[in-house]
Amino acid sequence: MNDHKNTSVGRAVVEILWVLAGVFSAAFGLKGFLLPNNFIDGGATGISLLIAETTILDISYVILVVNIPFIIIGYLQMSRKFVLKTTLAVVLLSVVLALLEFPIITEDTLLAAVFGGFFLGAGIGLSVRGGCVIDGTEILALYFSRLLNVSMGDIIILINLVIFGVAAWLLSVELALYSILTYFVASKTMDFIIQGIEEYLGLTIISTQSDEIKQIILEEMNTGVTVLNGRGGYGQNSEGQEKIDVLYTVVTRLELLKINRIVDDTDPAAFVVIHGVRDVKGGMLKKRKVPH
């Protein structure tokens, strides 16, 4: 009982640290790079920056008000714990933006677009790892995807097209183009922070030495292997081909070189199909943990 309680407390502390790091990283990206150069981003943060650039309102108040509708939608779509943590994170971001001063790092437009996007994307990604969001675009996209029966990706693209179109009209086409670069860097950084370097890959291995390859993978890589019953399907008389075991396993990109070496050393004639895997659950794979 105590061990479970200690684990829960430890997990909560780690999540709080993720959120704090995310808030300060996002605030640094906003006040150190984007705001001084009049750049915006996509999503709710982009809407906040656009309003702040075209009015006399302070970004610390705007970002809080803009996120309120997203938080309300999140309350209807997700858990109360998620909504509470998101509300606290957005309020904290607003307070940090209002009270803390960050140095203006550069006025070079290209550097500001790239590194502003990097720190903002890192902040959003770190907050997601802490179990909340400080940009509610995905919440809105989830709501409309269910309402209109379209994909979340399409909704997000549509939202950002509107934001950058308005930015080109109210600010300038050049600033809108730099802002698109900012959004691209931010989204890629966010994906990297959330998913990590250990991208998953699925491998299908067809070999006459499947038993030996399976044993080496189990012993050297400590990961699971699924054995499927197959039959050769090449040649004019494919019905008469002998049965063969097909191996399927999931590894990280960092482990790909090792498993390729195992297959090549055991059976150079083996047929291997490699494809990307979005995520995995269960099994013997040591999965990275991202709070929800």
C-alpha positions as CSV (number, residue, x, y, z in Angstrom):
1,M,0.0,0.0,0.0
2,N,2.8,2.4,1.0
3,D,4.8,1.5,-2.2
4,H,1.7,2.3,-4.3
5,K,1.3,5.6,-2.5
6,N,4.9,6.5,-2.9
7,T,4.8,5.7,-6.6
8,S,1.7,7.9,-7.0
9,V,3.4,10.8,-5.2
10,G,6.6,10.4,-7.2
11,R,4.6,10.4,-10.5
12,A,2.7,13.5,-9.5
13,V,6.0,15.3,-8.6
14,V,7.5,14.3,-12.0
15,E,4.4,15.6,-13.8
16,I,4.5,18.9,-11.9
17,L,8.2,19.3,-12.9
18,W,7.3,18.6,-16.6
19,V,4.6,21.2,-16.5
20,L,6.8,23.8,-14.8
21,A,9.6,23.2,-17.4
22,G,7.0,23.5,-20.2
23,V,5.5,26.8,-18.9
24,F,8.9,28.5,-18.6
25,S,10.2,27.2,-21.9
26,A,7.0,28.5,-23.7
27,A,7.3,31.8,-21.9
28,F,10.9,32.1,-22.9
29,G,10.1,31.3,-26.5
30,L,7.3,33.9,-26.5
31,K,9.0,36.8,-24.8
32,G,12.6,36.1,-25.8
33,F,12.0,35.5,-29.6
34,L,8.5,35.7,-31.0
35,L,6.9,38.8,-29.4
36,P,9.9,41.2,-30.0
37,N,9.8,40.2,-33.7
38,N,6.0,40.3,-34.1
39,F,5.9,36.6,-35.1
40,I,3.0,34.3,-34.3
41,D,2.4,30.6,-34.2
42,G,-0.4,28.2,-35.0
43,G,-3.3,27.1,-32.7
44,A,-4.5,28.9,-29.6
45,T,-1.1,30.4,-29.0
46,G,-1.1,31.8,-32.5
47,I,-4.5,33.4,-32.0
48,S,-3.3,34.9,-28.7
49,L,-0.2,36.3,-30.4
50,L,-2.2,37.7,-33.3
51,I,-4.6,39.5,-30.9
52,A,-1.7,40.9,-28.9
53,E,0.1,42.1,-32.0
54,T,-3.0,43.9,-33.4
55,T,-4.3,45.4,-30.2
56,I,-3.0,47.0,-27.0
57,L,-3.8,44.0,-24.9
58,D,-1.0,42.2,-23.1
59,I,-0.2,38.7,-24.1
60,S,-0.4,37.4,-20.5
61,Y,-4.2,38.3,-20.4
62,V,-5.0,37.3,-23.9
63,I,-3.5,33.8,-23.7
64,L,-5.6,33.1,-20.6
65,V,-8.9,34.4,-22.2
66,V,-8.3,32.6,-25.5
67,N,-7.8,29.3,-23.8
68,I,-11.0,29.5,-21.8
69,P,-13.2,28.1,-24.6
70,F,-10.7,25.3,-25.2
71,I,-10.8,24.4,-21.5
72,I,-14.6,24.3,-21.5
73,I,-14.6,22.0,-24.5
74,G,-12.0,19.9,-22.8
75,Y,-14.3,19.6,-19.8
76,L,-17.0,18.1,-22.1
77,Q,-14.6,15.8,-23.9
78,M,-12.0,14.7,-21.4
79,S,-11.5,14.0,-17.7
80,R,-11.9,16.5,-14.9
81,K,-8.3,15.9,-13.8
82,F,-7.0,16.8,-17.2
83,V,-9.1,20.0,-17.3
84,L,-8.0,21.0,-13.8
85,K,-4.3,20.5,-14.6
86,T,-4.7,22.3,-18.0
87,T,-6.4,25.3,-16.3
88,L,-3.7,25.5,-13.7
89,A,-1.0,25.3,-16.4
90,V,-2.5,28.0,-18.5
91,V,-3.0,30.3,-15.4
92,L,0.6,29.7,-14.5
93,L,1.8,30.5,-18.0
94,S,-0.2,33.8,-17.9
95,V,1.3,34.7,-14.5
96,V,4.9,34.0,-15.7
97,L,4.3,36.1,-18.8
98,A,2.9,38.9,-16.7
99,L,5.5,39.0,-13.9
100,L,8.8,37.8,-15.3
101,E,11.0,39.6,-17.8
102,F,13.0,37.6,-20.3
103,P,15.9,39.0,-22.3
104,I,15.4,39.6,-26.0
105,I,17.9,37.0,-27.4
106,T,18.0,38.1,-31.1
107,E,16.4,40.4,-33.6
108,D,17.5,38.3,-36.5
109,T,14.2,37.2,-38.1
110,L,15.3,33.7,-39.2
111,L,16.9,32.9,-35.8
112,A,13.8,34.3,-34.0
113,A,11.4,32.2,-36.1
114,V,13.4,29.0,-35.6
115,F,14.4,29.2,-31.9
116,G,11.1,30.8,-30.9
117,G,9.3,27.9,-32.4
118,F,11.8,25.5,-30.8
119,F,11.2,26.8,-27.2
120,L,7.5,27.2,-27.7
121,G,7.1,23.7,-29.1
122,A,9.3,22.3,-26.3
123,G,7.1,24.0,-23.8
124,I,3.9,22.6,-25.3
125,G,5.5,19.1,-25.5
126,L,6.7,19.1,-21.9
127,S,3.3,20.2,-20.6
128,V,1.8,17.2,-22.5
129,R,4.2,14.9,-20.8
130,G,3.0,16.4,-17.6
131,G,-0.6,15.4,-18.4
132,C,-2.1,18.7,-19.6
133,V,-1.9,21.2,-22.5
134,I,-1.1,24.9,-22.6
135,D,-2.4,25.2,-26.2
136,G,-5.9,23.9,-26.7
137,T,-5.9,23.4,-30.5
138,E,-6.0,19.6,-30.2
139,I,-9.0,19.8,-27.9
140,L,-10.9,21.9,-30.4
141,A,-9.9,19.6,-33.2
142,L,-11.1,16.6,-31.3
143,Y,-14.4,18.2,-30.7
144,F,-15.0,19.2,-34.3
145,S,-13.7,15.9,-35.7
146,R,-16.4,14.1,-33.7
147,L,-19.0,16.7,-34.7
148,L,-18.2,16.8,-38.4
149,N,-16.8,13.3,-38.8
150,V,-13.5,14.5,-40.3
151,S,-9.9,13.8,-39.1
152,M,-8.2,15.9,-36.4
153,G,-5.4,16.6,-38.7
154,D,-7.7,18.2,-41.2
155,I,-9.3,20.4,-38.5
156,I,-5.9,21.6,-37.3
157,I,-4.7,22.4,-40.8
158,L,-7.9,24.4,-41.4
159,I,-7.5,26.3,-38.2
160,N,-3.9,27.2,-38.9
161,L,-4.7,28.2,-42.5
162,V,-7.2,30.7,-41.2
163,I,-4.8,32.0,-38.6
164,F,-1.9,32.5,-41.0
165,G,-4.3,34.0,-43.6
166,V,-5.5,36.6,-41.1
167,A,-1.8,37.2,-40.1
168,A,-0.9,37.9,-43.8
169,W,-3.8,40.3,-44.1
170,L,-3.3,42.2,-40.8
171,L,0.5,42.1,-40.5
172,S,2.3,41.2,-43.7
173,V,2.9,38.3,-46.0
174,E,6.5,38.1,-44.9
175,L,5.7,37.9,-41.2
176,A,3.0,35.3,-42.0
177,L,5.6,33.2,-43.9
178,Y,8.1,33.5,-41.0
179,S,5.3,32.5,-38.7
180,I,4.6,29.4,-40.7
181,L,8.3,28.5,-40.2
182,T,7.8,29.0,-36.5
183,Y,4.8,26.8,-36.4
184,F,6.6,24.0,-38.4
185,V,9.6,24.1,-36.0
186,A,7.3,24.2,-32.9
187,S,5.2,21.2,-34.1
188,K,8.3,19.1,-34.9
189,T,9.9,19.9,-31.6
190,M,6.6,19.1,-29.8
191,D,6.4,15.7,-31.5
192,F,10.0,15.0,-30.6
193,I,9.5,15.9,-26.9
194,I,6.3,13.8,-26.7
195,Q,7.4,10.8,-28.7
196,G,11.1,10.8,-28.0
197,I,13.9,9.6,-30.1
198,E,12.9,6.0,-29.8
199,E,10.5,5.8,-32.7
200,Y,8.9,2.4,-33.0
201,L,9.4,0.2,-36.1
202,G,7.6,-3.0,-36.9
203,L,9.6,-5.8,-38.6
204,T,8.2,-8.8,-40.5
205,I,11.0,-11.4,-41.0
206,I,10.5,-14.3,-43.5
207,S,13.4,-16.8,-43.3
208,T,14.0,-20.5,-43.4
209,Q,16.1,-20.0,-40.2
210,S,13.3,-18.3,-38.3
211,D,13.7,-20.5,-35.2
212,E,17.3,-19.5,-34.8
213,I,16.6,-15.8,-35.5
214,K,13.8,-15.9,-32.9
215,Q,16.0,-17.3,-30.2
216,I,18.8,-14.8,-30.8
217,I,16.3,-11.9,-30.7
218,L,14.9,-13.2,-27.4
219,E,18.3,-13.7,-25.8
220,E,20.2,-10.6,-27.1
221,M,17.4,-8.0,-27.3
222,N,15.0,-9.1,-24.6
223,T,12.0,-8.2,-26.7
224,G,9.0,-10.2,-27.7
225,V,8.6,-12.0,-31.1
226,T,5.3,-13.2,-32.6
227,V,5.4,-16.3,-34.8
228,L,2.9,-16.5,-37.6
229,N,2.2,-19.5,-39.8
230,G,3.0,-18.7,-43.5
231,R,3.4,-20.4,-46.8
232,G,5.5,-19.5,-49.8
233,G,3.6,-17.5,-52.4
234,Y,6.1,-17.1,-55.2
235,G,6.6,-19.0,-58.4
236,Q,4.1,-20.6,-60.7
237,N,3.2,-23.4,-58.3
238,S,2.8,-21.3,-55.1
239,E,0.2,-23.7,-53.7
240,G,2.9,-26.3,-53.4
241,Q,5.4,-24.2,-51.5
242,E,6.4,-25.4,-48.1
243,K,5.1,-23.8,-44.9
244,I,7.4,-21.3,-43.2
245,D,7.3,-19.4,-39.9
246,V,7.0,-15.6,-40.2
247,L,8.4,-13.5,-37.4
248,Y,7.0,-10.2,-36.3
249,T,8.5,-7.9,-33.7
250,V,8.6,-4.2,-32.7
251,V,11.8,-2.4,-31.9
252,T,13.0,1.2,-31.6
253,R,15.0,2.8,-34.4
254,L,18.0,2.7,-32.2
255,E,17.7,-1.1,-32.1
256,L,17.2,-1.5,-35.8
257,L,20.9,-1.8,-36.7
258,K,21.4,-4.6,-34.2
259,I,18.4,-6.7,-35.4
260,N,19.5,-6.2,-39.0
261,R,22.9,-7.6,-38.0
262,I,21.2,-10.6,-36.3
263,V,19.2,-11.4,-39.4
264,D,22.1,-10.9,-41.9
265,D,24.4,-13.1,-39.8
266,T,21.9,-15.8,-39.5
267,D,20.2,-15.8,-42.9
268,P,21.5,-13.3,-45.5
269,A,18.7,-14.4,-47.9
270,A,15.9,-13.5,-45.4
271,F,13.1,-11.2,-46.5
272,V,12.6,-8.3,-44.1
273,V,9.8,-5.7,-44.2
274,I,10.2,-2.6,-42.0
275,H,7.5,-0.1,-41.4
276,G,6.8,2.7,-38.9
277,V,4.6,2.1,-35.8
278,R,2.7,5.0,-34.3
279,D,2.6,3.6,-30.8
280,V,2.5,0.3,-28.9
281,K,0.9,-1.1,-25.8
282,G,1.7,-4.1,-23.6
283,G,3.9,-7.0,-24.5
284,M,7.6,-7.3,-23.7
285,L,8.5,-3.9,-25.2
286,K,9.8,-1.3,-22.8
287,K,7.4,1.5,-23.6
288,R,8.2,5.1,-22.9
289,K,5.6,6.5,-20.5
290,V,3.8,9.7,-21.4
291,P,1.2,10.8,-18.9
292,H,-2.4,11.4,-20.1
